[in-house]
Amino acid sequence: MIDWISSISAWPHTFSDDPERLRLLYSTMIGASAAGVVLALYFVITGVWNPLRQRVDSVKETAGLPARKSHPHGAVEKLGSLLMPKDASKRGRTETLLRYANLRSPGAVRVFYGIKFAGLVLSALLVLLVAALTPALAMGDALLYMLLASALGFLAPDILLPRLARRRQDRLRRGLPDAMDLLVVCSEAGMGLNSGIQRVASELIITHPDLADELALFSMQTRAGMDNRSALKDLEERTGLEDIQTLVAMLLQSMRFGTSIADTLRIYSDELRDKRLQRAQEKAARVSTLMLFPMIFCIFPSFFLVVLGPPILGAIKVLADIPALK
């Protein structure tokens, strides 16, 4: 333990032989301290962290009065306000992707931009810290890595969010045919559209939880007083799926002209199953193309080595034993 403590205490003296490394270490520490002071002042001024308010809340809790509830993402939302565009059209795509990814809280957009800001700053500080602790890394390389890490930390949420939205849409697309079959059964049993969707949501909670969540939200909206047309339109906008858009259009047309909803759902259920079969066939047809790369670069070399290796070695041995070739 004493040796470990002495090695830690002697660690700063290792930079005395390299003034450039020592200057980089001090610059990192000063920059991190300045950033911490600025963020602390910003949090105090904007009210994210207020010791007086925390004291008042503790007194209220002691007296049995309800205290102010603090949002867990309050600090990240405040940081996101620094980067969030003021124009609604510029942040419209981000709001749409967040809605598709089931991130629909009121401050989701500010939290998203706050994560981008945090990734920008923290990645740069991390690279500077690693550069300060790595004597073999030059100052120019450290700055280049810092810029690359900052760009990666800033762009990573923009790369991950569309992937999350696409994956959730794929899960919704896979569960929609099963939901249509159950909804057809409920409609033919005499249940209405709202009660049938509610029953389907309860049945799909295990196999297709994402679709069950969307259908349950539709049921809650209709029970809260929203009409079916508005709730269906909201379902269409929340998911962004072409299949659900077609379903909503067919249901609205059936409501408008008074045709049977059960017949409409049965026809569309058969169409969805045909689409799912076609997508499965397309994926099966692409398997041969996707297998070319591993077969050419991984399987064929080992196969040729096993099959042609012994004959080639035998031929080399025979040719080496010929006196005229020596």
C-alpha positions in Angstrom: 0.0 0.0 0.0 2.8 2.4 0.9 4.6 1.7 -2.4 1.3 2.3 -4.3 0.8 5.6 -2.6 4.4 6.6 -3.2 4.1 5.7 -6.9 0.9 7.9 -7.2 2.6 10.8 -5.4 5.6 10.5 -7.8 3.5 10.3 -10.9 3.4 14.1 -11.6 7.2 14.2 -11.5 7.3 12.0 -14.6 6.2 14.9 -16.7 9.2 17.1 -15.7 11.3 15.7 -18.5 8.7 16.5 -21.1 7.5 20.2 -20.9 5.1 19.7 -23.8 3.3 16.8 -22.0 3.3 18.9 -18.8 1.8 21.9 -20.6 -0.9 19.6 -22.1 -1.7 18.2 -18.7 -2.1 21.6 -17.2 -4.2 22.8 -20.1 -6.5 19.9 -19.7 -6.9 20.4 -16.0 -7.5 24.2 -16.5 -10.0 23.6 -19.3 -11.9 21.0 -17.3 -12.0 23.2 -14.2 -13.2 26.2 -16.3 -15.9 24.1 -18.0 -17.1 22.9 -14.6 -17.2 26.4 -13.1 -19.2 27.7 -16.2 -21.6 24.8 -16.1 -22.1 25.2 -12.3 -22.9 28.9 -12.7 -25.2 28.2 -15.6 -27.1 25.6 -13.6 -27.4 27.9 -10.6 -28.6 30.8 -12.7 -31.1 28.8 -14.7 -32.4 27.0 -11.7 -31.4 23.5 -12.5 -29.4 23.3 -9.3 -30.4 25.7 -6.6 -29.3 25.0 -3.0 -31.9 27.4 -1.6 -34.7 25.6 -3.5 -33.4 22.2 -2.3 -33.4 23.5 1.3 -37.0 24.7 0.9 -38.1 21.3 -0.5 -36.4 19.5 2.4 -38.3 21.8 4.9 -41.6 21.1 3.1 -41.0 17.4 3.3 -40.3 17.6 7.0 -43.5 19.6 7.5 -45.5 17.1 5.4 -46.1 19.5 2.5 -45.7 18.4 -1.1 -42.3 19.4 -2.4 -41.4 20.4 -6.0 -40.7 17.4 -8.1 -37.4 17.6 -9.9 -37.2 16.2 -13.4 -34.4 13.6 -13.8 -33.4 15.0 -17.2 -33.5 18.6 -16.2 -29.8 19.3 -16.5 -29.6 17.5 -19.9 -32.6 19.5 -21.1 -30.9 22.8 -20.1 -27.8 21.8 -22.1 -30.0 20.8 -25.0 -31.5 24.2 -25.1 -28.1 25.6 -26.1 -28.0 23.6 -29.3 -31.7 23.1 -30.2 -32.7 25.0 -33.3 -35.2 27.7 -32.8 -36.9 27.1 -36.1 -39.5 24.3 -35.9 -38.9 23.1 -39.4 -35.2 22.4 -38.6 -36.0 20.2 -35.6 -39.0 18.6 -37.3 -37.1 15.5 -38.5 -35.6 14.9 -35.0 -39.1 15.2 -33.5 -40.4 12.7 -36.0 -37.6 10.2 -35.5 -38.1 10.5 -31.7 -41.8 9.8 -32.1 -41.1 6.8 -34.3 -38.6 5.5 -31.7 -41.3 5.8 -29.0 -39.5 8.7 -27.3 -42.5 11.0 -26.9 -41.9 12.8 -23.6 -42.4 16.6 -23.7 -38.6 17.3 -23.3 -37.4 14.5 -25.6 -36.0 16.9 -28.2 -34.1 19.0 -25.6 -32.7 15.8 -24.0 -31.6 14.6 -27.5 -29.7 17.8 -28.2 -28.4 17.8 -24.6 -26.9 14.3 -25.2 -25.2 15.7 -28.4 -23.7 18.6 -26.4 -22.5 16.2 -23.6 -21.0 13.9 -26.2 -19.2 16.8 -27.8 -17.7 18.0 -24.6 -17.0 14.8 -22.7 -15.4 13.0 -25.7 -13.0 15.9 -26.1 -12.1 16.0 -22.4 -11.6 12.2 -22.4 -9.2 12.4 -25.3 -7.3 15.2 -23.7 -7.0 13.3 -20.4 -5.8 10.2 -22.2 -3.3 12.3 -24.2 -2.0 13.8 -21.0 -1.4 10.4 -19.6 0.3 9.0 -22.7 3.8 10.4 -23.0 4.3 8.9 -26.5 1.5 10.9 -28.1 2.4 14.2 -29.7 0.5 17.4 -29.2 -0.7 17.6 -32.8 -1.9 14.0 -32.8 -3.7 14.6 -29.5 -5.5 17.7 -31.0 -6.5 15.7 -34.1 -7.9 12.8 -32.0 -9.7 15.3 -29.9 -11.4 16.8 -32.9 -12.3 13.4 -34.3 -13.7 12.3 -30.9 -15.7 15.5 -30.6 -17.2 15.0 -34.0 -18.0 11.3 -33.2 -19.6 12.2 -29.9 -21.7 15.0 -31.6 -22.8 12.9 -34.5 -23.4 9.6 -32.7 -27.0 10.4 -31.6 -27.8 11.4 -35.2 -26.6 8.0 -36.3 -28.2 5.9 -33.6 -31.7 7.5 -33.6 -32.7 6.5 -37.1 -31.6 2.9 -36.4 -33.7 2.8 -33.2 -36.7 4.2 -35.2 -36.2 1.6 -38.0 -35.9 -1.3 -35.6 -39.1 -0.3 -33.9 -40.9 0.1 -37.2 -39.7 -3.4 -38.2 -41.1 -4.8 -35.0 -44.4 -3.1 -35.6 -44.5 -4.4 -39.2 -43.9 -8.0 -38.1 -46.7 -7.9 -35.6 -49.3 -6.2 -37.7 -50.6 -9.3 -39.5 -51.2 -11.2 -36.3 -53.0 -8.1 -34.9 -55.2 -8.0 -37.9 -56.1 -11.7 -37.6 -57.1 -11.1 -34.0 -59.0 -8.0 -34.8 -60.9 -9.9 -37.5 -61.9 -12.5 -35.0 -63.0 -9.8 -32.5 -65.1 -8.0 -35.2 -66.8 -11.2 -36.3 -67.6 -12.0 -32.7 -69.6 -8.8 -32.5 -67.1 -6.5 -30.8 -66.7 -2.9 -31.8 -63.6 -1.3 -33.2 -62.5 0.2 -29.9 -63.2 -2.8 -27.7 -61.6 -5.1 -30.3 -58.4 -3.0 -30.4 -58.3 -3.0 -26.6 -58.6 -6.8 -26.6 -56.0 -7.2 -29.2 -53.6 -5.0 -27.3 -54.0 -7.2 -24.2 -53.4 -10.3 -26.2 -50.2 -9.0 -28.0 -48.5 -7.6 -24.9 -46.1 -10.6 -24.8 -45.4 -11.4 -28.4 -45.5 -7.9 -29.9 -45.1 -5.4 -27.0 -44.4 -2.4 -29.3 -47.6 -2.9 -31.3 -49.6 -3.6 -28.1 -48.3 -0.3 -26.7 -49.5 1.6 -29.7 -52.9 -0.1 -29.7 -53.3 0.5 -26.0 -52.5 4.2 -26.4 -55.2 4.3 -29.1 -57.7 2.7 -26.7 -56.8 5.2 -23.9 -57.3 8.1 -26.3 -60.7 7.0 -27.3 -61.7 6.4 -23.7 -60.5 9.9 -22.8 -62.9 11.4 -25.3 -61.0 11.5 -28.6 -63.0 10.4 -31.6 -61.9 7.4 -33.7 -60.8 9.4 -36.7 -58.4 11.6 -34.7 -57.1 8.7 -32.7 -56.4 6.7 -36.0 -54.7 9.7 -37.5 -52.5 10.0 -34.4 -51.7 6.3 -34.6 -50.6 6.8 -38.2 -48.4 9.8 -37.4 -46.8 8.1 -34.4 -45.7 5.0 -36.2 -44.9 6.3 -39.7 -45.5 2.8 -41.2 -47.0 2.5 -44.7 -49.0 -0.6 -43.7 -50.6 1.3 -40.8 -51.3 4.3 -43.1 -53.1 2.0 -45.5 -55.1 0.4 -42.6 -56.1 3.8 -41.3 -57.2 4.9 -44.8 -59.3 1.8 -45.2 -60.9 2.1 -41.8 -61.7 5.8 -42.3 -63.2 5.0 -45.7 -65.3 2.2 -44.2 -66.6 4.5 -41.5 -67.4 7.2 -44.0 -69.4 4.9 -46.4 -70.8 2.6 -43.7 -69.4 -0.6 -45.0 -68.5 -3.6 -42.9 -65.4 -3.1 -40.9 -65.0 -6.9 -40.4 -64.8 -7.4 -44.2 -62.4 -4.6 -44.6 -60.1 -6.0 -41.9 -60.3 -9.5 -43.4 -59.3 -8.3 -46.8 -56.4 -6.3 -45.5 -55.3 -9.1 -43.2 -54.9 -11.4 -46.2 -53.0 -8.6 -48.0 -50.6 -8.2 -45.0 -49.9 -11.9 -44.9 -49.1 -11.9 -48.6 -46.7 -8.9 -48.0 -45.0 -10.7 -45.2 -44.5 -13.8 -47.3 -43.1 -11.7 -50.1 -40.7 -10.0 -47.8 -39.5 -13.4 -46.5 -39.0 -14.6 -50.0 -37.0 -11.5 -50.9 -34.8 -12.0 -47.9 -34.3 -15.7 -48.8 -33.4 -14.7 -52.4 -30.7 -12.3 -51.1 -29.0 -15.0 -49.0 -27.0 -16.3 -52.0 -25.7 -12.9 -52.7 -24.9 -12.2 -49.1 -23.0 -15.5 -48.8 -20.6 -14.6 -51.6 -18.2 -12.6 -49.5 -17.7 -15.2 -46.7 -17.6 -18.0 -49.2 -14.9 -16.3 -51.4 -12.7 -14.9 -48.6 -13.3 -17.4 -45.8 -14.5 -20.8 -47.0 -12.9 -21.2 -50.5 -9.3 -20.5 -49.3 -9.5 -23.2 -46.6 -11.2 -25.6 -49.0 -8.5 -25.1 -51.7 -5.8 -25.5 -49.1 -7.2 -28.8 -47.9 -8.0 -30.2 -51.3 -5.1 -28.9 -53.4 -2.5 -28.6 -50.7 -1.3 -32.3 -50.6 -1.2 -32.7 -54.5 0.8 -29.5 -54.8 3.3 -30.6 -52.1 3.6 -34.0 -53.8 4.3 -32.4 -57.1 6.9 -30.1 -55.7 8.6 -33.1 -54.0 8.6 -35.1 -57.2 10.0 -32.2 -59.2 12.7 -31.7 -56.6 13.8 -35.3 -57.0 14.3 -35.0 -60.7 18.1 -34.8 -61.4 17.8 -32.6 -64.4 16.0 -29.9 -62.4 18.6 -29.8 -59.6 
